[in-house]
Amino acid sequence: MDPFVALMRRYVVDYTNRHDTSVCAELMEPDYTLRMGPHVVAGRDSAYIPAARKQFTQFPGLGLTVHEIVTNGTRLAMRFSEHGASVRHGGAAASWAGIGLYRWNGHRLVDNSVEQDYFARRRQLAGGDPDPVAPPAVAPWDTVALPADPAAEQVVRAWIAGGLPGGGVRWDDGAGHRLLDDAQSQVDELFSAGAQVAFRLTRTGRYAGGGLDVAAAAGVPATLHLVALVRVAGGEVVGGHGVRDRLGMARALAAVAA
């Protein structure tokens, strides 16, 4: 088994799905840092573990299902769903998508840039049926490391610069609303494993209006963070998945509109 993948198996099975934060010291460096939306959670013991315990308390049966893993040996992208019932919402259940971009030092995890679709989670917890959990990857722990492909990375950089047009990428829960007009992208991270390319962006522009259930008017300046894992073939992006911080953007717009 690839050693980075083996570490992630312990991360999923021994830590997340067992809610056992005692193994974090074996999986993560003390200065482990998580980035999500505009937030930075720095410090394994002082910040990250307390945040994880808060999540496990709200969702006592929380589970994580892996849909896809890619790695080049140094970086790893994992597409997943989390799902469970919230004690803060009378036992209402939800499932929501996530993509994490992990870095390790050959022994333990150093950092993770991740987005989870908390906007979809909020919708489900507010009432109605939970979204179905997508099928799990058949053999995620048998994933082998593939070398980085600079040509694939260049294709994706050009696609990002062009405004992320089409490409067959599924965003979030499939709602597909355009959230920003006149957007510019800052590439925070980008790496490849063969023809698959993972990246994190900070996009700034003007709120396009609609899709977020907020009173803010179209044209208001806005910022959107996103993480995606896409495939390249024939010199173009041909598919993949992305998760945007719609909830963070909605809250920021609501604060401006208040």
N, C-alpha and C positions, 0 to 999 in steps of 0.2 A: 504494500500500500504506500502511496506517495506520503512522505512524512508530514507535509502541510495538510493534506486531506485527513490524515490520521488525527492530527491535532483538532481539526474541525469536527471530526466525528465525536470526540470527547466533549467539545464545546456544545454540540447539539444534544447528545445522548446523556452525558454525565452531568452537565451543568444546566442547560436550559430546560430540557424535558423532565429532569428530576428536581428542578428548582434547588439545586445544591450549590450554593455559592462558595462552599468550602473548597471546591476544586479550582476556583478562579486563580488562586495563587500558582497553580501548576500550569495554567493555560495562558496567563497574561502577565506582562511585566508590571511592576508597581506603578509606573507612570503611564499605564495604558490609557488611551484617550479615545473617546467616541465623539463623532461629529454627526449631528442630525439637524437639518434645517440650519438656523442661525446659532444653534446651541452647541457648546463644547463641554463635554463631561470629562474632566481630566483627573486622573488618580484612581487606581483600581479600588483601593480600600476606602478612601475618604469620600469618593463621589460615585463611582460606577456601581459598586455593590449595593449601596443604599438605594440607588435608583432602580436596580434590578429587583430588589426585595419589595419595593413599593409596587412594582408591576405584578409580582407573584402574589402579593396580598390582594390586589384588586381582582386578579384572575387566578384563583387557587387551582384551577385545572388547566392552566395555560399549556398549550402544546405548540411545537414548531415542526412544520413539515417542509422538507427540502425538495425543491423542484428542479434545481440546476446548480451545478458547481463547475467553475472553470478556474484553472490556475496555470501560471507560468513558472511556478516553483518559488517565486519571491512574493508575488501578489496573488490574491484569490478573491473571486467574486462568488457570492452565494445568493441565489434567488430562492425565496422561501415564503411561506405564509405562517402567521401566528393566529391562534384561534382559541376561544374559550368563553366562559360566562363570567360577567362582571358582577361582583357583589355590590358595587356602587350603583348598579342599574337594575336592581331587583332580580338578578339572575339572567338578564338578557344576554344572548350569545352573539358573537361576531367572529368573522374571519377577515384578515386583512393582509395585503401583500407587502413584501419588503425585499430590498436588495441591499446587501452589505458588501463593501470593498475592504478587504482585510489585508494588513501588512504584518509580517512576522520577521524575527531576526534569526530564524533557523532553530529556535528553541521555544519561544513563546510569542503570543500576539503583542504587537506594539500599538496598533491603532485600527480603527474601523470607521469608515465614512458610510453612513447608512441612511436610507429613508424608509419609513413605513407609512402605509396609507391610512393614517389616523382619521382623515376626512371620511373615508368609507366606514371605518370603525364607528365613528360618531353617528353616522346615519343609521347603522344597524342597531346600535344600542338605544337609539331614540324610539325604536319600535319597528315592527315588521319582522320578516324572516331573515335569518343570517344568510350571507352569501355562501355558496358552496365552496369547499376547499378544493383547489385544483389538484389534479393527480400528482402523487409524489414521483420524484425521479426513481427510475427502476434500480439503478445501482450507483448512487452518488459517491459512495466510499471507494469505488473502483475507478474514479476519475484519475487520469494520468496528466502530468504536467506537459504542456505544449509550449514551445518557444514563442517568444513575442514575435509579432509580424509588423514591422514598421510601415509596410505598405498599407495594411488594413487600418492601422492607426491614422495614417494620413487621410484615408478615405473618410473616416469618421470625423476627423477634425474639419475637413472641408464641409461635410454634411452639417455639423454644428454651426459653422460659420454662415452657412446658407439658411439657418433658421430651423433646422430639424424637419425638413419637408418629407412627409410621407414615410416611406421606408418600411411599411408594414409593422411598425412598432406598436405594441399595445401599451397604453399608458394607464396606470392606476387600475381602477376597476372597470375600465373599458368605456368610461363616460366620454372621454375624448374632447372635452371642451377646450377651445383655445383660450388661454388665460391671459396672455400678454400680447400687446401690439408693440411694434417698433422695438423688439427685444434685442439686447446684446448679451452674449454669453461669455462668462469667465470660466475657463476650464480649470477646475480645482485639482482634479486628478484624472488620469487616463492611462490605461495599460491594456495590453492584449495578451491573449493566449491562443495562438493560431489565428483563425479567422474571426474569433469573438473578441469584442472590445468592450471594456467596462469604463465608465467615466462618471464623474460628479461635476455638476455645473451650478454656478450661481448666475441666474438670468435676471436682468433688470430691464424694465420697460414701463408701459402704461397698461393698467388693468383693462382687459378687453370687454368686461361686463358679462354677467351671467356665469352660471356654473358653480358659484361658491355660496349662494344664499346669503349675501351681505348687501347692505344698503349703499355701499360705496358706488359712486358714479363711475362710469367708464371714463378712461383717460387719466385716472389718478395714478401717480407713480407707484410702482410696486416691485417687489423682489420675490423671486421664486427659486427655491433650491430643488434639485432633482438628481437622482442616480439612475443609471440605465446600464443594461447589458444587451448589446446588439450583435448581429451577425453581418459579415461582409462577404459578398460573392460577386464576381464579375465587375469589380470596381465600384460597387455601390452597397448601401445598407439595404438588406433584404428582409429583416425581421428582428424581433427581440422584444424586450420588456423594459418599461421604465416606471419609476414611482416618483411622484412630485409631492412636495410639501404643501399640499392644498390647504390643509388646516392652518398651518403657520401663516400662509398668505392671507387666508380669510380673517384670521384674528388680527393681523396687522391692518388690513383694510377696515375692519370694523372699528378699530381704535381710532383711525383717522376720521371715520364718518361720525363718530360719537360726538 
